[in-house]
Amino acid sequence: GSHLYPVAKGEYYKVEYHKFRPGKADEGRAFIRKYFRPADRAAGVEVLEFTPITGDWDWIAFFPVEADFLAWERAPISLRARAKFEEMVGGVENAKKLANQFNDLIQELRIEIMARDLEK
């Protein structure tokens, strides 16, 4: 892990911006609600999700990440969520198939890392 940024848990987020293919936004959000969110909850991951009313994105989610995210490896928290997803859909192969289906709905994906500003 990185010792450059000693932080309390929950101060950093991986932020995913999704733009779905034309006409696929509802299907994309429904997929997330059906598969990804229950897996995250089962793994104890609290995701903050937003459906933008204005702008270019269809869905934005903030995933809490550990301070060692700077290594850009899959964080234990996201591996736990993936394991729950695989368990819920009946195994690794099904999970891969579903993940590919979801990826096919996406036109553009942007990932950023953000620090929550906790200054008073």
Secondary structure, DSSP 8 states (H G I E B T S, - for coil): --SSS---TTSEEEEEEEEE-TT-HHHHHHHIIIIIHHHHHHTT---EEE--SSSS-SEEEEEEE-GGGGG-S--HHHHHHHHHHHHHTTSHHHHHHHHHHHHHHEEEEEEEEEE-----
